[in-house]
Amino acid sequence: MSRTYLELSQDDGSAHKFYEVTVQGQVVTVRYGRIGAAGQTQTSTFPTVQKAEAAAARKTAEKVRKGYEPAVQGQRAPRAVTRRQAASTPSTARAVAPVLWRFRTGSAAFGIHIDEDRCWVGNQAGDVFTLAHGGEVLARYQLPDGVKCLVADDFWIYAGCDDGRVYDLSSKLPFAAYDIAADVDIFWLDIHEGVLNVADRAGRLTVIDHEDEHQWSRGGRGEHAWMVRADDRAVYHGHTRGVTAHSPDGGTELWHTPTQGAVLFGWQEDDAVYAGTARHTVQRLSKATGAVEATYHCDSPVYSCATSPGGRFVFAGDSASSVYCFDRDGTRLWKLGTGGGSALSMQYREERLFLVTTDGSLVCVDASEAAVTAAQQGSVPVARDVKLAATLPTYEPATAAAAVTTVTAAPAGSVVVECVQDNGRTRIHVVTEGYDRSWNVQFPRAIREPGARYVVDALHAASGGFYRVRGDIRRLR
């Protein structure tokens, strides 16, 4: 058996990766990823030992040409990772929220997204589960490191992880869509029209485009940036000294508003952003000017917040295991205990309030007026404890590249794309008629190979002048 281990680590933090090739007989195993992480693994079998050794030599030579160098594993430090320390005390509320069901993920959970069909929850162990709105567990994604957050960008769902990668979970199999520089200690992420916005421990804001290339970075006015939200107009960045809005195309500061305490969470609606703070408040800020439009008072530091559509109701979760509901103008309508830890993230949908809590649970609360009134009078449903199915579909990004199926012809209605060399980089262009062939296609780096063609279910045009893949990806022979 032979093994070659290489690393690429640049002083500016733009690269901090390893690449390992192992040959054992006719089998070549490639392992790659961020230094200090387990990484992803791909295995190929060749007809003879000689062909396996030749393939391994080609792979190694290609990486050396790109700047990788022989190294000793473990000598370089892994990327910095800060796990959120969220103390939680028992609720002081007189009544408990009407919890319909509870799913315990097994580890502290921060990521949540609720769409039309499913509930998504990601935890510190690297697990992402999908559930039906009624609580049935549908599938599990096992990612290489802890999940910081889950974000949605229209149809696409992304998981930001402690290994410095952002994984696209929208297709049948997950793919690493973005690599974040090693010197960025990720706190929170948001993606808008394929552009990734990263807030970090130092209070910086980093923007990465659809080709996973750094666009710009700005030092924050404060530190510990737990909030970043983006739209067409601006990127809204919350940190220890308030909320700062930057222009999306270059990072120019548009406005800055000090908040009542450090920002611990952020939410947005069309015309306003909401900042949950350490000083027991949620503040609504105008997106246009940064002016504080309303303040919502809680009894403890606010770990999370959300709104109903249009901001009609504002919800908050505090460090004392309570959830609140306010009217738009700031009037507190109710306060109830969660029955199981503080809400680290939340989302409202169709009279249901979904929470992920410090005990690692995804909780569904009936937030209808009738259910809340009954709860305040001491009448709550018996919460159903959701269990994992004996057999559950499980997906891992480490096997995604190898598991791409091969087809001999493009199915009717599908789109063919091709990997091409462009100034030393491998880009993806559309082959099928009816598309702008000068536009690039956002595509997983793990399966880019010059000259290779792929079939995708559909392409969608993004406002930045590129296409995004929707549906399955298959290699075209």
VENDATA-V312149 format. One record per residue. N is the residue number from 1. RES is the residue in three letters. D_FIRST is the distance of its C-alpha to the first C-alpha in Angstrom with 1 decimal. Layout:
n/res/d_first
N/RES/D_FIRST
N/RES/D_FIRST
This chain:
n/res/d_first
1/MET/0.0
2/SER/3.8
3/ARG/6.8
4/THR/10.5
5/TYR/13.4
6/LEU/16.9
7/GLU/20.4
8/LEU/23.8
9/SER/26.7
10/GLN/30.2
11/ASP/33.3
12/ASP/35.4
13/GLY/33.1
14/SER/32.6
15/ALA/28.8
16/HIS/26.6
17/LYS/23.3
18/PHE/19.5
19/TYR/16.9
20/GLU/13.1
21/VAL/10.6
22/THR/7.2
23/VAL/5.6
24/GLN/4.6
25/GLY/7.0
26/GLN/10.2
27/VAL/9.8
28/VAL/10.0
29/THR/11.0
30/VAL/13.5
31/ARG/15.2
32/TYR/18.4
33/GLY/21.8
34/ARG/24.1
35/ILE/23.0
36/GLY/23.4
37/ALA/23.2
38/ALA/20.6
39/GLY/20.7
40/GLN/20.1
41/THR/17.0
42/GLN/16.7
43/THR/14.5
44/SER/14.9
45/THR/14.2
46/PHE/14.8
47/PRO/16.6
48/THR/14.2
49/VAL/10.8
50/GLN/12.8
51/LYS/14.4
52/ALA/11.4
53/GLU/10.3
54/ALA/14.0
55/ALA/14.5
56/ALA/12.0
57/ALA/13.8
58/ARG/17.1
59/LYS/16.5
60/THR/15.6
61/ALA/18.6
62/GLU/20.8
63/LYS/20.3
64/VAL/20.9
65/ARG/24.1
66/LYS/25.2
67/GLY/25.0
68/TYR/21.7
69/GLU/20.6
70/PRO/17.6
71/ALA/18.3
72/VAL/17.6
73/GLN/17.6
74/GLY/20.9
75/GLN/23.0
76/ARG/24.9
77/ALA/27.2
78/PRO/27.0
79/ARG/29.9
80/ALA/33.2
81/VAL/34.1
82/THR/37.6
83/ARG/38.2
84/ARG/41.9
85/GLN/43.8
86/ALA/46.6
87/ALA/49.1
88/SER/51.1
89/THR/54.4
90/PRO/56.5
91/SER/58.7
92/THR/62.4
93/ALA/63.3
94/ARG/66.0
95/ALA/64.3
96/VAL/60.8
97/ALA/59.6
98/PRO/59.7
99/VAL/56.0
100/LEU/55.4
101/TRP/51.8
102/ARG/48.9
103/PHE/45.1
104/ARG/43.1
105/THR/39.6
106/GLY/38.3
107/SER/38.0
108/ALA/40.3
109/ALA/40.9
110/PHE/42.0
111/GLY/41.4
112/ILE/43.9
113/HIS/45.1
114/ILE/47.7
115/ASP/48.2
116/GLU/50.5
117/ASP/48.2
118/ARG/45.8
119/CYS/45.3
120/TRP/42.1
121/VAL/41.0
122/GLY/38.0
123/ASN/37.2
124/GLN/35.4
125/ALA/32.6
126/GLY/31.5
127/ASP/33.3
128/VAL/35.7
129/PHE/38.0
130/THR/40.6
131/LEU/43.8
132/ALA/46.9
133/HIS/50.1
134/GLY/51.2
135/GLY/48.1
136/GLU/46.0
137/VAL/42.3
138/LEU/40.8
139/ALA/37.2
140/ARG/34.5
141/TYR/32.1
142/GLN/29.3
143/LEU/28.6
144/PRO/26.0
145/ASP/28.8
146/GLY/32.5
147/VAL/35.0
148/LYS/37.7
149/CYS/39.9
150/LEU/40.4
151/VAL/42.4
152/ALA/43.9
153/ASP/44.8
154/ASP/47.0
155/PHE/44.9
156/TRP/41.5
157/ILE/40.1
158/TYR/37.7
159/ALA/36.0
160/GLY/35.5
161/CYS/32.8
162/ASP/31.9
163/ASP/28.6
164/GLY/30.9
165/ARG/30.6
166/VAL/33.3
167/TYR/32.4
168/ASP/34.5
169/LEU/35.3
170/SER/37.9
171/SER/35.9
172/LYS/34.4
173/LEU/31.1
174/PRO/30.9
175/PHE/29.6
176/ALA/29.3
177/ALA/32.4
178/TYR/32.8
179/ASP/30.9
180/ILE/33.2
181/ALA/32.9
182/ALA/31.4
183/ASP/34.8
184/VAL/36.5
185/ASP/36.8
186/ILE/37.7
187/PHE/40.8
188/TRP/42.0
189/LEU/41.5
190/ASP/43.6
191/ILE/43.1
192/HIS/46.0
193/GLU/45.8
194/GLY/42.1
195/VAL/42.5
196/LEU/40.7
197/ASN/42.8
198/VAL/41.2
199/ALA/43.2
200/ASP/41.6
201/ARG/42.2
202/ALA/43.9
203/GLY/46.3
204/ARG/44.9
205/LEU/44.8
206/THR/42.0
207/VAL/42.3
208/ILE/39.4
209/ASP/40.2
210/HIS/39.0
211/GLU/36.3
212/ASP/34.8
213/GLU/36.5
214/HIS/38.5
215/GLN/42.2
216/TRP/44.0
217/SER/44.1
218/ARG/47.2
219/GLY/47.7
220/GLY/49.6
221/ARG/52.9
222/GLY/51.5
223/GLU/48.2
224/HIS/46.3
225/ALA/46.6
226/TRP/46.4
227/MET/48.1
228/VAL/47.3
229/ARG/49.1
230/ALA/49.5
231/ASP/51.8
232/ASP/53.2
233/ARG/55.5
234/ALA/53.4
235/VAL/50.5
236/TYR/51.9
237/HIS/50.2
238/GLY/51.2
239/HIS/50.6
240/THR/52.4
241/ARG/55.4
242/GLY/56.0
243/VAL/55.1
244/THR/54.6
245/ALA/54.7
246/HIS/52.9
247/SER/53.3
248/PRO/50.2
249/ASP/50.2
250/GLY/50.0
251/GLY/50.4
252/THR/54.1
253/GLU/55.6
254/LEU/58.2
255/TRP/59.4
256/HIS/58.7
257/THR/60.2
258/PRO/60.1
259/THR/59.6
260/GLN/61.0
261/GLY/57.9
262/ALA/54.2
263/VAL/52.8
264/LEU/50.5
265/PHE/50.2
266/GLY/51.4
267/TRP/52.7
268/GLN/54.3
269/GLU/57.0
270/ASP/58.4
271/ASP/60.8
272/ALA/59.6
273/VAL/56.7
274/TYR/56.8
275/ALA/55.5
276/GLY/55.1
277/THR/55.8
278/ALA/55.6
279/ARG/59.4
280/HIS/59.9
281/THR/60.5
282/VAL/59.3
283/GLN/60.7
284/ARG/61.3
285/LEU/61.1
286/SER/62.4
287/LYS/59.6
288/ALA/62.2
289/THR/63.5
290/GLY/61.6
291/ALA/64.9
292/VAL/64.7
293/GLU/66.3
294/ALA/66.1
295/THR/64.8
296/TYR/63.8
297/HIS/64.3
298/CYS/62.1
299/ASP/62.4
300/SER/59.0
301/PRO/56.2
302/VAL/55.0
303/TYR/51.3
304/SER/51.6
305/CYS/54.1
306/ALA/54.7
307/THR/57.6
308/SER/59.1
309/PRO/59.5
310/GLY/61.6
311/GLY/61.6
312/ARG/64.4
313/PHE/62.9
314/VAL/60.7
315/PHE/58.4
316/ALA/56.8
317/GLY/54.7
318/ASP/55.2
319/SER/53.6
320/ALA/56.0
321/SER/54.7
322/SER/57.5
323/VAL/57.7
324/TYR/60.6
325/CYS/62.4
326/PHE/64.7
327/ASP/67.0
328/ARG/66.4
329/ASP/69.1
330/GLY/67.5
331/THR/69.4
332/ARG/67.4
333/LEU/67.7
334/TRP/65.7
335/LYS/63.3
336/LEU/61.4
337/GLY/58.7
338/THR/55.3
339/GLY/55.1
340/GLY/51.5
341/GLY/50.5
342/SER/51.0
343/ALA/50.2
344/LEU/47.4
345/SER/47.8
346/MET/50.1
347/GLN/51.4
348/TYR/54.6
349/ARG/55.0
350/GLU/58.1
351/GLU/59.6
352/ARG/56.4
353/LEU/54.8
354/PHE/51.1
355/LEU/49.6
356/VAL/46.3
357/THR/47.0
358/THR/45.8
359/ASP/45.0
360/GLY/42.5
361/SER/44.9
362/LEU/45.9
363/VAL/49.7
364/CYS/52.1
365/VAL/55.7
366/ASP/58.8
367/ALA/60.4
368/SER/63.4
369/GLU/66.8
370/ALA/67.8
371/ALA/64.7
372/VAL/64.9
373/THR/68.7
374/ALA/68.1
375/ALA/65.3
376/GLN/67.7
377/GLN/70.2
378/GLY/67.6
379/SER/66.6
380/VAL/62.9
381/PRO/60.8
382/VAL/58.4
383/ALA/55.0
384/ARG/52.5
385/ASP/49.2
386/VAL/46.6
387/LYS/43.7
388/LEU/40.3
389/ALA/40.3
390/ALA/38.4
391/THR/36.3
392/LEU/35.9
393/PRO/34.2
394/THR/31.4
395/TYR/29.7
396/GLU/26.8
397/PRO/26.1
398/ALA/22.3
399/THR/22.7
400/ALA/25.6
401/ALA/24.1
402/ALA/22.2
403/ALA/25.4
404/VAL/27.8
405/THR/29.4
406/THR/30.3
407/VAL/33.9
408/THR/35.5
409/ALA/38.7
410/ALA/40.0
411/PRO/42.2
412/ALA/45.8
413/GLY/46.4
414/SER/42.9
415/VAL/41.9
416/VAL/39.4
417/VAL/37.6
418/GLU/35.4
419/CYS/32.9
420/VAL/34.3
421/GLN/33.6
422/ASP/36.3
423/ASN/36.5
424/GLY/32.7
425/ARG/32.3
426/THR/31.5
427/ARG/34.6
428/ILE/35.8
429/HIS/39.1
430/VAL/41.2
431/VAL/41.7
432/THR/44.3
433/GLU/47.9
434/GLY/50.0
435/TYR/47.7
436/ASP/47.8
437/ARG/44.9
438/SER/45.1
439/TRP/43.9
440/ASN/40.3
441/VAL/38.9
442/GLN/37.2
443/PHE/33.8
444/PRO/30.4
445/ARG/28.2
446/ALA/25.0
447/ILE/26.1
448/ARG/27.9
449/GLU/26.8
450/PRO/29.4
451/GLY/31.3
452/ALA/30.3
453/ARG/33.3
454/TYR/33.8
455/VAL/36.6
456/VAL/38.1
457/ASP/40.9
458/ALA/43.1
459/LEU/43.4
460/HIS/45.7
461/ALA/47.2
462/ALA/46.9
463/SER/49.7
464/GLY/47.4
465/GLY/47.2
466/PHE/43.9
467/TYR/42.9
468/ARG/41.1
469/VAL/39.3
470/ARG/40.8
471/GLY/39.2
472/ASP/36.1
473/ILE/33.8
474/ARG/32.6
475/ARG/30.9
476/LEU/33.2
477/ARG/31.9
